[in-house]
């Protein structure tokens, strides 16, 4: 694109959350719709307001999406604070897929994203998943089946301020299946941490794509509960602990106490409704904890999560971190929402791509008012509105039919 020509979409990277989420969602939708995109002041609200620019995780997504949609890019480099992304002709571009036949005779398309650091695997998945789902590498079904993509991402699987592999596999992917997307399988090959010295891991996601001409029905996750009820209680709580043996022993004692405080005695150590599993991290700076509450409404199971990554906290600091995570989960459960506060911003892009008006109920606060969107959710809504023209205010999304508006590979 000539330097004098204006991009279809121009976004200021300092808007709202002003971080990497804006970049990831915008890139994915640009690649999917074929609209050229310019982002200035990338991650402009980071690094004390001076702007953080592109990190390895963002650049890896730029390169993968660029290859997938035949894009020309300007500014695709580490720390770049301005990026021009111009989707081209994917037919003539070197698509990032390798086609092979499995033992059962089915066809699979392999692809990978190598972040090159302990950058978040989960956030890279957020950037490319809508494109993979709605713009599959095969125009038609193969052997009567959905085109199947096997995506390998190397980077950090347990990274601060980002969805862990456990959250993705236990909360995000079941929720995406719940709203009508094909069931995605996740496999952890090796764990990558951002704490205790950065190291790189690997995760594989097997993604059945949408069929040619198929669209996602409007997303409706509406709870019948319209007021805060202190007695709303999960049908079960699962706790995943990745920590040293000493931390695990502490958690076995303290977790039931805090669950009792926030949810009642249904979740004592001997309760069949509480399941705790442990994997030894073998490192005193690598401790991770995930709580998943299953809440049943109208016969449907909904999974809400709350997690945290420890960095060697012990004693009172460890106890305080445990209670904060459980208290956060309790607030989400009692609000009547069918997804946790972190999941809400993950669903916005799918609300925008769905047919018709979507509704993901945010729940109500203890004062009885509808809970406000998180800053991340508001940012995702703004990006979706800027690129797709969708309206997502007040929790209602006037979705865009991707078949009519998004160009597939």
SERO-803433 format. One record per residue: residue number from 0; x, y, z of N, C-alpha, C in turn; residue in three letters. Coordinates in steps of 0.001 Angstrom, whole numbers, m for minus. Each point is the difference from the previous one (the first is absolute). Example, Ala and Ser with C-alpha at 12.3 -4.5 7.8 and 13.67 -1.06 7.14 Angstrom:
2
0	13190	m5690	7800	m890	1190	0	900	1200	0	ALA
1	m350	1050	m720	820	1190	60	m770	1090	730	SER
***
This chain:
409
0	850	m1193	0	m850	1193	0	881	1236	0	UNK
1	m213	950	m896	787	1223	m24	m120	749	1332	UNK
2	1067	656	384	3	676	1295	m1091	1069	78	UNK
3	m396	544	m1151	m989	1080	m19	m1431	m511	135	UNK
4	m216	m1299	m223	m1355	m548	53	m397	m281	1440	UNK
5	m1212	350	344	m489	m159	1358	m460	m1431	232	UNK
6	353	m560	1157	m455	m1343	351	m1506	9	216	UNK
7	m638	m1174	m209	m1446	m106	213	m363	293	1450	UNK
8	809	m504	910	m251	143	1430	1243	624	646	UNK
9	m192	1072	757	1105	638	724	m349	20	1482	UNK
10	836	m602	821	m263	m105	1430	1144	626	793	UNK
11	m368	673	1065	976	554	936	207	m1025	1113	UNK
12	1209	m526	97	295	m1057	961	m57	416	1442	UNK
13	m265	1281	288	m130	472	1379	m1440	m28	484	UNK
14	m928	m410	m857	m1425	38	344	m340	m1013	1081	UNK
15	m775	427	987	m503	m857	1083	1135	m783	658	UNK
16	m16	m1337	m92	1029	m808	668	1391	330	m532	UNK
17	86	327	m1284	1236	504	m571	1173	m945	59	UNK
18	m274	m1303	m73	1067	m988	71	m25	m965	m1159	UNK
19	441	m1227	265	140	m985	m1060	m1303	m579	m507	UNK
20	m1049	4	844	m1266	m577	m452	m546	735	m1215	UNK
21	106	1312	20	m459	811	m1130	707	m448	m1279	UNK
22	1305	m201	86	787	m401	m1169	m430	m1381	m488	UNK
23	m132	m954	920	m325	m1379	m391	m1353	m92	m694	UNK
24	m1025	594	600	m1342	m94	m575	m60	719	m1344	UNK
25	615	1175	m69	m35	776	m1247	691	m750	m1134	UNK
26	1146	m612	278	716	m749	m1031	m826	m1172	m503	UNK
27	m593	m753	937	m801	m1159	m395	m1179	384	m865	UNK
28	m691	1091	346	m1166	426	m775	408	620	m1330	UNK
29	1138	678	m24	497	535	m1265	295	m1129	m977	UNK
30	696	m1026	484	317	m1147	m861	m1266	m693	m472	UNK
31	m982	m90	866	m1229	m724	m314	m870	746	m995	UNK
32	m64	1325	124	m890	780	m861	694	545	m1243	UNK
33	1345	m29	m19	726	551	m1140	126	1505	21	UNK
34	m364	648	1096	125	1454	108	1408	363	484	UNK
35	622	953	m684	1334	431	407	m91	755	1321	UNK
36	1056	m131	804	m17	495	1374	1281	763	311	UNK
37	m168	1133	666	1150	729	522	m221	243	1484	UNK
38	975	m400	807	m60	240	1440	1175	899	384	UNK
39	m299	1114	617	1052	895	483	71	m84	1528	UNK
40	1098	440	563	192	3	1454	m289	m1382	592	UNK
41	583	m1027	m590	m259	m1385	414	346	m204	1471	UNK
42	m952	m562	716	136	m229	1438	412	1308	690	UNK
43	m666	1066	m400	373	1336	449	m234	270	1462	UNK
44	m814	m809	650	m236	184	1433	920	m858	857	UNK
45	965	m643	m625	949	m833	739	1295	775	265	UNK
46	851	m588	791	1313	583	316	m139	1432	506	UNK
47	m923	163	968	m167	1324	600	m539	1045	m938	UNK
48	m739	m432	m1042	m589	936	m942	919	358	m1151	UNK
49	1224	m496	24	939	295	m1090	m230	m908	m1205	UNK
50	m739	m1075	220	m291	m931	m1089	978	m1150	m41	UNK
51	m543	m1200	m66	870	m1167	12	332	m537	m1372	UNK
52	m796	354	m1030	231	m530	m1333	m251	m1491	m90	UNK
53	316	m581	m1150	m218	m1427	m221	1001	m828	800	UNK
54	m511	m1034	665	860	m983	657	58	m1248	m880	UNK
55	812	m966	422	195	m1211	m809	m1323	m704	m269	UNK
56	m867	m60	999	m1299	m671	m160	m834	666	m1085	UNK
57	m53	1346	16	m795	722	m1004	600	m167	m1395	UNK
58	1326	65	m69	661	m112	m1300	m207	m1383	m611	UNK
59	24	m1033	836	m246	m1352	m507	m1396	m106	m604	UNK
60	m974	654	612	m1369	m16	m526	m100	797	m1296	UNK
61	704	1144	m67	32	790	m1234	521	m858	m1145	UNK
62	1094	m708	244	615	m801	m1055	m905	m1152	m425	UNK
63	m634	m677	969	m853	m1143	m363	m1227	480	m780	UNK
64	m679	1007	520	m1195	505	m679	354	604	m1352	UNK
65	1165	646	m67	429	555	m1273	197	m1069	m1050	UNK
66	622	m1115	403	182	m1112	m937	m1330	m623	m385	UNK
67	m925	m68	958	m1287	m657	m249	m884	789	m954	UNK
68	99	1317	9	m878	797	m864	772	768	m1072	UNK
69	1286	m338	m189	785	642	m1041	197	1486	221	UNK
70	231	407	1248	81	1418	324	1391	577	m254	UNK
71	12	1260	m355	1223	788	m7	21	810	1294	UNK
72	1157	72	631	82	692	1283	1122	1034	m4	UNK
73	m219	1042	764	1026	1000	254	38	227	1508	UNK
74	1186	m52	575	134	186	1447	m89	m1278	789	UNK
75	133	m1145	m663	m83	m1292	690	1355	m355	590	UNK
76	301	593	1145	1264	m267	675	m161	268	1492	UNK
77	883	m589	784	m70	159	1444	84	1477	378	UNK
78	m863	405	946	m93	1353	553	m589	1019	m970	UNK
79	m397	m442	m1184	m635	933	m934	m1292	542	605	UNK
80	m212	1300	m103	m1204	624	560	m1021	372	m1070	UNK
81	285	m362	m1244	m965	218	m1071	67	m1173	m972	UNK
82	m1162	m501	m391	m66	m1157	m881	m1032	233	m1096	UNK
83	387	m297	m1241	m926	m7	m1125	m132	m1442	m463	UNK
84	m1240	m502	m43	m277	m1402	m333	m1009	m1	m1141	UNK
85	437	m448	m1177	m836	78	m1204	m228	m1402	m551	UNK
86	m1134	m634	315	m295	m1331	m546	17	32	m1521	UNK
87	529	m1082	m587	109	m58	m1451	m762	m1170	m569	UNK
88	635	m711	m912	m615	m1142	m646	556	m1275	625	UNK
89	m769	m651	906	528	m1176	674	268	m1174	m933	UNK
90	m648	m16	m1155	204	m1107	m931	1439	m22	m496	UNK
91	595	1182	m164	1358	75	m525	1055	77	1090	UNK
92	m428	m16	1264	963	105	1096	373	m1384	510	UNK
93	1176	m128	642	410	m1293	577	m754	m257	1299	UNK
94	m1131	m653	m101	m826	m241	1180	776	m762	1069	UNK
95	m235	330	1278	779	m627	1072	m537	m1359	418	UNK
96	m402	m832	m951	m552	m1323	303	760	m1087	m752	UNK
97	129	m1151	656	519	m1198	m654	m1092	m1055	37	UNK
98	m401	m465	m1161	m1105	m956	m85	534	m1420	68	UNK
99	m679	m844	806	412	m1396	127	m1221	m871	246	UNK
100	210	m1297	m114	m1074	m972	215	298	m798	1262	UNK
101	m993	m116	871	170	m732	1252	m226	m1495	m227	UNK
102	258	m784	1045	m123	m1456	m97	m1413	m435	m352	UNK
103	m1003	757	455	m1381	m373	m303	m448	481	m1377	UNK
104	922	572	m765	m325	451	m1348	m499	1425	m82	UNK
105	m197	653	1143	m484	1378	m13	1139	973	m298	UNK
106	m369	1180	m437	973	1028	m370	138	1018	1123	UNK
107	1231	426	256	240	1012	1024	997	1024	m532	UNK
108	m175	1253	403	891	1083	m399	805	432	1221	UNK
109	1301	m217	m29	871	372	1111	553	1399	m203	UNK
110	99	739	1095	593	1330	m33	548	308	1380	UNK
111	916	960	90	581	296	1297	352	1484	120	UNK
112	20	443	1249	426	1350	345	1088	m142	1049	UNK
113	1181	477	m306	1119	m26	938	223	1420	509	UNK
114	m370	234	1236	110	1350	555	1459	388	207	UNK
115	843	m971	344	1417	292	186	349	475	1389	UNK
116	m978	28	890	206	402	1388	m1089	m677	819	UNK
117	m86	347	1291	m1080	m531	831	m1260	848	m124	UNK
118	m162	694	m1121	m1231	728	m266	m1185	m943	8	UNK
119	m1160	517	319	m1160	m832	293	m532	m785	m1200	UNK
120	m55	m1318	151	m634	m879	m978	m1489	337	m105	UNK
121	m633	248	1143	m1431	284	9	m367	1266	m735	UNK
122	833	1029	106	m293	1255	m692	259	m120	m1496	UNK
123	1000	m794	m388	211	m249	m1430	m1198	m741	m585	UNK
124	m536	m959	753	m1196	m724	m442	m1160	970	m183	UNK
125	m152	950	918	m1078	991	m105	71	763	m1320	UNK
126	1214	294	m454	165	790	m1218	m389	m763	m1255	UNK
127	321	m1288	m70	m160	m734	m1261	m1224	m908	m53	UNK
128	m597	m300	1152	m1095	m980	3	m1195	416	m854	UNK
129	m493	1238	76	m1132	355	m869	319	m196	m1483	UNK
130	1209	363	m417	375	m178	m1403	m3	m1476	m374	UNK
131	591	m848	830	59	m1434	m314	m1398	m596	m67	UNK
132	m857	366	937	m1355	m554	36	m824	414	m1211	UNK
133	52	1271	m354	m904	546	m1013	621	100	m1383	UNK
134	1287	m278	m116	646	48	m1312	907	m1219	m138	UNK
135	m595	m1177	m111	775	m1250	5	911	m125	m1217	UNK
136	1029	m844	96	947	m162	m1105	m566	m764	m1192	UNK
137	m1167	m611	146	m647	m700	m1112	m1373	621	m225	UNK
138	m341	249	m1253	m1273	642	m312	m1173	m923	303	UNK
139	171	m1281	m223	m1087	m950	206	399	m1046	1034	UNK
140	m1000	m715	476	266	m1100	914	878	m1046	m693	UNK
141	811	m668	782	874	m1053	m511	m459	m1330	587	UNK
142	m263	m963	m869	m485	m1304	442	m1281	129	826	UNK
143	m820	1000	m343	m1260	186	710	155	568	1391	UNK
144	1192	487	343	243	514	1336	376	1481	m66	UNK
145	m34	636	1173	464	1378	77	1502	40	m276	UNK
146	497	1013	m710	1449	170	m94	595	95	1405	UNK
147	1057	m757	256	579	m113	1340	1378	643	11	UNK
148	204	936	935	1281	688	140	641	m410	1323	UNK
149	1288	m372	m69	743	m322	1222	1051	1087	199	UNK
150	m253	853	983	831	1174	260	919	m257	1189	UNK
151	1298	111	m224	982	m101	1076	528	1395	302	UNK
152	m29	379	1275	532	1299	414	1068	m237	1058	UNK
153	1191	540	m216	1059	m76	998	141	1357	674	UNK
154	131	m35	1325	102	1227	777	m274	m309	1454	UNK
155	m643	924	691	m322	m194	1406	m1407	m535	179	UNK
156	m139	m1116	717	m1322	m566	277	m546	470	1333	UNK
157	875	489	875	m397	543	1299	734	1323	189	UNK
158	m690	1065	m386	592	1330	m74	m905	970	752	UNK
159	599	931	717	m793	960	757	m867	856	m931	UNK
160	m1178	362	495	m930	884	m707	m417	m518	m1367	UNK
161	m163	m1310	m126	m448	m587	m1263	m620	m1358	285	UNK
162	m868	m486	m900	m647	m1291	251	1007	m1145	m51	UNK
163	2	m823	1026	895	m1158	54	m536	m1122	m881	UNK
164	840	m1003	m232	m474	m1169	m736	m1166	m643	735	UNK
165	81	m59	1326	m1070	m625	786	m1312	769	m143	UNK
166	68	1335	40	m1219	789	m165	m579	m205	m1395	UNK
167	863	m37	m1005	m464	m218	m1372	m708	m1337	m129	UNK
168	631	m1066	486	m544	m1341	m194	m1216	m273	876	UNK
169	m38	584	1200	m1086	m314	934	m1148	998	m19	UNK
170	240	1221	m479	m1049	1033	28	m288	553	m1392	UNK
171	1026	516	m677	m236	660	m1290	m568	m944	m1050	UNK
172	658	m1111	m250	m439	m878	m1087	m1378	m624	275	UNK
173	m300	m445	1239	m1375	m466	253	m1045	1095	m216	UNK
174	347	1246	309	m949	1100	m198	m222	266	m1486	UNK
175	1063	m54	m798	m158	179	m1443	m874	m1098	m593	UNK
176	168	m1213	481	m866	m1095	m443	m1438	246	433	UNK
177	m165	552	1184	m1327	289	548	m754	1007	m867	UNK
178	724	949	m645	m689	1007	m819	m187	m454	m1442	UNK
179	422	m1222	m327	m296	m546	m1318	1179	m156	m932	UNK
180	1209	300	447	1179	m224	m833	420	m1461	77	UNK
181	694	m513	m1015	457	m1389	28	902	m250	1211	UNK
182	m13	m1220	513	790	m352	1184	1487	m46	m334	UNK
183	776	803	707	1448	107	m209	712	m811	1070	UNK
184	975	m793	m416	779	m793	943	1327	687	283	UNK
185	461	m106	1249	1260	624	405	914	m1050	617	UNK
186	1276	51	m358	1003	m925	516	1222	784	450	UNK
187	413	m209	1253	1210	636	511	1188	m899	m293	UNK
188	927	491	m818	1205	m768	m283	1076	247	1053	UNK
189	186	1252	378	945	348	1051	m407	1351	570	UNK
190	328	212	1266	m440	1211	669	1047	1109	m131	UNK
191	m481	1225	m251	880	1154	m84	m410	1046	1027	UNK
192	969	544	728	m285	915	1107	612	1373	m259	UNK
193	m626	1035	566	588	1335	1	651	312	1337	UNK
194	m160	m907	974	579	186	1327	1094	m1028	239	UNK
195	876	293	969	1064	m943	322	1008	m155	m1122	UNK
196	169	1062	m791	849	m110	m1183	m848	m413	m1186	UNK
197	0	805	m1028	m858	m250	m1160	387	m1292	m721	UNK
198	m992	m827	m301	261	m1170	m841	m1189	m238	m921	UNK
199	245	m656	m1118	m988	m135	m1070	m639	m1380	23	UNK
200	m1311	m28	m125	m748	m1242	m76	m735	m102	m1323	UNK
201	m914	m966	m86	m687	m235	m1269	m1380	m593	249	UNK
202	m987	493	m748	m1364	m524	73	m537	m199	m1409	UNK
203	m842	m1019	m156	m578	m332	m1307	m1515	94	90	UNK
204	m610	694	m951	m1453	155	m55	m505	m587	m1313	UNK
205	m907	m966	104	m594	m609	m1181	m1369	629	m211	UNK
206	m141	712	m1121	m1136	905	m205	m828	m442	m1200	UNK
207	m1217	m522	214	m912	m243	m1129	m579	1349	m444	UNK
208	236	389	m1226	m419	1318	m456	m1475	7	m381	UNK
209	m523	1191	m196	m1381	118	m465	m87	m498	m1436	UNK
210	m1121	m591	m357	m205	m499	m1357	m257	1165	m947	UNK
211	265	m230	m1285	m266	1020	m1013	m1481	374	42	UNK
212	m282	1282	83	m1379	476	38	m651	m72	1361	UNK
213	720	m499	1001	m564	m126	1349	271	1271	795	UNK
214	m947	396	834	190	1179	845	m255	m372	1451	UNK
215	478	837	886	m208	m182	1431	m1301	670	398	UNK
216	m893	m760	618	m1267	575	459	289	1018	1110	UNK
217	m936	892	210	203	1030	1010	347	m617	1348	UNK
218	873	654	698	495	m493	1283	m945	472	1091	UNK
219	m600	m951	702	m928	350	1076	404	m770	1254	UNK
220	490	727	975	308	m572	1311	m710	870	1031	UNK
221	m1278	m301	178	m866	816	846	m407	m802	1229	UNK
222	306	517	1159	m376	m667	1244	m1411	395	408	UNK
223	m770	m940	584	m1318	370	523	102	806	1288	UNK
224	1195	96	556	199	711	1258	264	1474	m287	UNK
225	m839	885	502	139	1420	m275	348	808	1239	UNK
226	189	m679	1119	434	663	1219	1105	m815	631	UNK
227	828	658	784	1071	m713	693	m609	m904	1060	UNK
228	386	m1246	m4	m500	m960	986	1184	m643	696	UNK
229	95	221	1283	1135	m519	757	31	m1518	25	UNK
230	m1151	m622	m264	m45	m1462	102	204	m692	m1344	UNK
231	302	737	m1094	356	m660	m1250	1272	m793	249	UNK
232	m39	m1275	m298	1133	m848	335	365	m884	m1190	UNK
233	1269	m138	m299	409	m879	m1097	m378	m1450	298	UNK
234	m205	m768	m1076	m262	m1424	187	1286	m752	331	UNK
235	1141	570	m397	1306	m555	381	1074	1052	m218	UNK
236	1111	m190	662	1164	865	m173	1215	m884	m206	UNK
237	737	296	m1079	1229	m735	m292	1183	938	199	UNK
238	1021	m487	684	1175	806	300	1223	m687	m611	UNK
239	687	722	m856	1232	m512	m608	1184	723	629	UNK
240	925	m768	550	1161	564	674	1272	m488	m705	UNK
241	815	928	m445	1319	m321	m547	992	721	904	UNK
242	620	m734	895	810	630	1038	925	m1029	635	UNK
243	881	499	846	872	m895	755	m819	m793	1017	UNK
244	583	m1053	525	m704	m848	949	m390	771	1259	UNK
245	874	896	463	m310	745	1228	m1187	930	m196	UNK
246	m71	653	m1162	m1140	876	m288	m1276	m832	m127	UNK
247	101	m1149	m643	m1153	m886	m150	m564	m406	1358	UNK
248	863	m325	934	m452	m395	1337	m724	1150	698	UNK
249	517	1225	m189	m667	1166	567	m1369	212	m632	UNK
250	m64	m119	m1318	m1267	208	m708	m1057	m1019	403	UNK
251	398	m1240	204	m955	m1028	407	m715	382	1295	UNK
252	710	707	858	m598	417	1269	m794	1290	m138	UNK
253	530	964	m757	m594	1332	m6	m1122	183	m1005	UNK
254	88	m647	m1172	m1030	189	m1024	m1398	m349	517	UNK
255	m211	m1170	642	m1348	m288	511	m494	1028	1010	UNK
256	908	578	789	m407	1009	981	m554	1231	m705	UNK
257	699	464	m1021	m459	1195	m714	m1234	m300	m855	UNK
258	m93	m1178	m556	m1215	m370	m746	m1200	m31	937	UNK
259	198	m512	1198	m1062	m25	1008	m442	1428	323	UNK
260	975	899	103	m312	1390	343	m840	671	m1085	UNK
261	264	m321	m1260	m674	702	m1105	m1141	m788	m640	UNK
262	12	m1328	130	m1033	m810	m653	m750	m927	952	UNK
263	469	m189	1212	m678	m884	941	672	m1356	119	UNK
264	m514	m819	897	657	m1255	358	m136	m1097	m1048	UNK
265	m687	271	m1102	m95	m998	m1078	1367	m347	m568	UNK
266	980	849	268	1313	m200	m620	1098	m230	1038	UNK
267	m333	m807	993	998	m424	977	943	m1002	m655	UNK
268	1074	m340	717	1004	m908	m557	m589	m1344	m400	UNK
269	m1023	m439	710	m583	m1321	m259	m1155	44	m998	UNK
270	m324	1191	m509	m1158	132	m877	261	m609	m1371	UNK
271	m1022	m692	m516	96	m546	m1353	m120	1107	m1044	UNK
272	m424	1194	426	m165	1119	m922	1292	808	m171	UNK
273	1041	m382	732	1289	680	m103	1051	m978	m499	UNK
274	678	371	m1072	1074	m831	m543	1262	843	m122	UNK
275	1071	m471	654	1277	703	m68	1049	m920	m612	UNK
276	706	499	m1022	1051	m781	m639	1310	775	74	UNK
277	1108	m738	35	1306	626	198	1021	m550	m969	UNK
278	803	909	m533	1172	m365	m788	1186	747	582	UNK
279	1082	m710	293	1161	622	627	757	849	m1017	UNK
280	165	1283	304	727	899	m897	1510	m130	179	UNK
281	412	m549	1122	1426	m190	284	791	1307	m62	UNK
282	m663	1100	338	675	1300	m21	m741	927	964	UNK
283	722	564	983	m680	791	1027	m457	1374	m484	UNK
284	287	358	m1249	m493	1251	m577	m1072	m249	m1060	UNK
285	m432	m1241	m121	m996	m344	m1024	m1175	m728	648	UNK
286	m939	781	470	m1205	m530	635	m1215	607	m690	UNK
287	m934	m843	m400	m1183	469	m721	m1229	m684	570	UNK
288	m1108	749	83	m1230	m522	587	m1201	466	m811	UNK
289	m874	m936	m361	m1225	302	m752	m1207	m589	714	UNK
290	m1019	830	223	m1289	m447	521	m1009	44	m1145	UNK
291	m741	m1073	m190	m1065	m32	m1005	m1294	m414	685	UNK
292	m988	885	m49	m1316	m281	568	m968	m338	m1123	UNK
293	m725	m1091	158	m1047	m374	m957	m1341	431	559	UNK
294	m698	842	m759	m1305	507	401	m1023	m484	m1019	UNK
295	m1071	m592	464	m1022	m560	m892	m1207	926	m37	UNK
296	m381	424	m1214	m1223	767	m216	m758	m646	m1148	UNK
297	m1278	m268	199	m852	m590	m1041	618	m1278	m577	UNK
298	628	m778	857	572	m1277	m419	1323	117	m733	UNK
299	513	1226	m175	1255	214	m708	1116	297	1001	UNK
300	1147	m661	m210	1147	252	857	811	1187	m536	UNK
301	351	897	892	819	1155	m333	1215	6	918	UNK
302	1172	224	m577	1243	m84	760	606	1400	174	UNK
303	194	385	1244	577	1290	341	1333	m242	701	UNK
304	1009	764	m361	1325	m232	543	605	1211	681	UNK
305	952	m272	885	789	1034	652	1358	m619	313	UNK
306	1071	679	m384	1318	m596	200	1028	1050	374	UNK
307	1172	m444	377	1108	911	245	1312	m760	m95	UNK
308	1034	765	m289	1349	m532	m128	820	542	1164	UNK
309	489	m912	824	804	397	1151	1462	161	m400	UNK
310	711	774	775	1439	161	m229	743	m208	1316	UNK
311	m251	m1157	586	703	m348	1222	m637	540	1267	UNK
312	m1278	460	m64	m642	492	1214	m168	m1120	1012	UNK
313	182	343	1239	m158	m958	1083	m834	630	1109	UNK
314	m398	m833	937	m662	487	1204	m1228	837	m261	UNK
315	m48	1192	625	m1174	861	m95	m236	498	m1427	UNK
316	1082	243	m757	m157	460	m1377	m652	m1077	m863	UNK
317	364	m1241	224	m608	m1104	m738	m1480	m127	355	UNK
318	m304	64	1289	m1392	m102	442	m842	1129	m580	UNK
319	568	1220	m26	m744	1143	m537	m263	m174	m1488	UNK
320	974	m543	m741	m180	m221	m1433	m1078	m1046	m253	UNK
321	m13	m1054	796	m1029	m1042	m143	m1385	596	206	UNK
322	m145	777	1083	m1330	543	295	m440	1004	m1055	UNK
323	921	798	m530	m385	958	m1053	m569	m719	m1217	UNK
324	640	m1092	m395	m472	m746	m1169	m1370	m599	256	UNK
325	m198	m562	1198	m1299	m604	327	m1071	1074	126	UNK
326	335	1136	615	m967	1084	143	m425	538	m1359	UNK
327	945	125	m936	m322	459	m1346	m956	m968	m694	UNK
328	258	m1284	169	m878	m1011	m591	m1387	74	624	UNK
329	m71	189	1307	m1291	69	685	m825	1187	m484	UNK
330	648	1131	m249	m707	1180	m506	m607	m297	m1369	UNK
331	777	m651	m882	m501	m336	m1333	m1176	m976	89	UNK
332	122	m1012	849	m1059	m1009	122	m1281	629	524	UNK
333	105	791	1067	m1205	561	622	m624	1123	m827	UNK
334	742	526	m976	m562	1060	m850	m1084	m527	m927	UNK
335	m17	m1326	m197	m951	m583	m942	548	m115	m1409	UNK
336	1221	472	m228	617	m110	m1325	323	m1465	m306	UNK
337	m26	m343	m1285	315	m1371	m404	1435	m145	m462	UNK
338	743	1092	15	1436	m38	m299	695	903	1004	UNK
339	1283	m265	236	741	850	928	409	1298	m693	UNK
340	497	935	799	299	1331	m531	1105	m29	m1054	UNK
341	928	m958	83	1054	m100	m1011	m539	m564	m1318	UNK
342	m983	m899	92	m552	m623	m1199	m806	993	m829	UNK
343	m564	998	644	m866	933	m722	724	679	m1154	UNK
344	1243	432	235	700	677	m1098	475	m988	m1053	UNK
345	181	m1294	375	382	m1016	m975	m1137	m295	m973	UNK
346	m1239	197	447	m1158	m343	m825	m438	1118	m939	UNK
347	475	1218	231	m502	1144	m764	178	m197	m1501	UNK
348	1172	m460	m424	247	m141	m1441	m963	m1011	m618	UNK
349	m380	m1038	748	m938	m991	m540	m1428	534	4	UNK
350	m337	844	972	m1288	695	m52	m90	850	m1267	UNK
351	1102	683	m309	4	896	m1156	m80	m765	m1313	UNK
352	541	m1229	m32	m1	m787	m1232	m1243	m881	m147	UNK
353	m800	m75	1041	m1193	m853	m39	m1138	682	m760	UNK
354	m938	m810	m457	m1188	534	m660	m983	501	1046	UNK
355	m608	1143	m258	m1048	487	885	532	670	1252	UNK
356	m913	251	933	334	716	1224	437	m979	1091	UNK
357	1197	231	508	539	m865	1046	m179	642	1371	UNK
358	m40	m855	1026	m123	489	1364	810	m880	928	UNK
359	1010	583	610	749	m677	1055	m234	800	1277	UNK
360	m805	m567	879	m417	690	1215	1189	154	945	UNK
361	276	1242	414	1144	279	860	m304	m205	1474	UNK
362	m1264	m215	332	m370	m155	1399	m258	1342	658	UNK
363	m312	m60	1286	m307	1221	751	937	115	1191	UNK
364	224	1216	415	856	259	1153	m790	m217	1285	UNK
365	682	84	1123	m688	m182	1273	m1040	1082	234	UNK
366	170	1144	m672	m986	1059	135	m1208	m178	m892	UNK
367	30	m1023	m878	m1140	m291	m852	91	569	m1400	UNK
368	1059	761	m301	146	585	m1332	734	m980	m918	UNK
369	m307	84	m1302	724	m816	m971	1485	337	48	UNK
370	840	m1006	45	1436	244	78	503	632	m1292	UNK
371	936	911	142	586	670	m1148	959	m938	m736	UNK
372	224	289	m1281	1015	m727	m749	1368	270	619	UNK
373	865	m1008	m28	1378	236	391	668	863	m1068	UNK
374	1146	578	336	708	829	m963	420	m816	m1217	UNK
375	408	m1267	232	381	m857	m1120	m1204	m289	m900	UNK
376	m1167	m258	608	m1197	m271	m796	m410	1237	m793	UNK
377	73	1160	638	m348	1245	m692	944	249	m1178	UNK
378	1277	m352	182	964	160	m1096	m335	m934	m1150	UNK
379	m306	m1259	324	m365	m966	m1040	m1245	460	m749	UNK
380	m968	566	723	m1217	504	m633	323	1148	m955	UNK
381	877	888	434	372	1149	m828	700	m450	m1285	UNK
382	902	m947	108	688	m501	m1187	m992	m686	m937	UNK
383	m874	m834	560	m1005	m673	m824	m896	983	m714	UNK
384	m400	1048	700	m859	1028	m604	750	759	m1097	UNK
385	1280	264	238	785	759	m974	217	m767	m1292	UNK
386	162	m1322	100	323	m797	m1187	m1231	m656	m620	UNK
387	m917	m470	833	m1156	m737	m515	m1283	816	3	UNK
388	8	1132	686	m1227	777	85	m997	m571	968	UNK
389	430	m949	838	m926	m629	943	m294	940	1157	UNK
390	m1132	m219	634	m402	799	1156	m82	m935	1191	UNK
391	831	291	1006	76	m918	1131	m267	700	1327	UNK
392	m545	1202	m35	m218	729	1239	m1113	m644	814	UNK
393	118	104	1305	m1029	m545	876	m53	m1505	20	UNK
394	1041	m659	m505	29	m1451	11	m659	m624	m1206	UNK
395	m635	811	m871	m679	m561	m1156	828	225	m1254	UNK
396	242	m1059	m738	799	116	m1212	m851	m171	m1236	UNK
397	m30	991	m857	m660	m127	m1297	1028	m620	m933	UNK
398	4	m1290	m95	1085	m734	m627	119	221	m1495	UNK
399	1148	m363	m516	280	105	m1425	105	m1401	m582	UNK
400	m733	m277	m1053	37	m1301	m659	1315	m119	m764	UNK
401	906	m849	483	1326	m53	m612	m56	m517	m1430	UNK
402	m1037	m777	m343	m99	m525	m1348	m146	1149	m999	UNK
403	m729	1027	416	m238	1119	m901	1113	1038	22	UNK
404	702	107	1137	915	1123	139	1461	m392	90	UNK
405	309	m1246	313	1390	m387	207	489	m905	m1118	UNK
406	1141	352	m540	547	m763	m1098	818	m1172	544	UNK
407	m295	m1186	m470	741	m1178	455	1185	m307	m887	UNK
408	954	m723	589	1149	m433	m786	m429	m1012	m1039	UNK
***
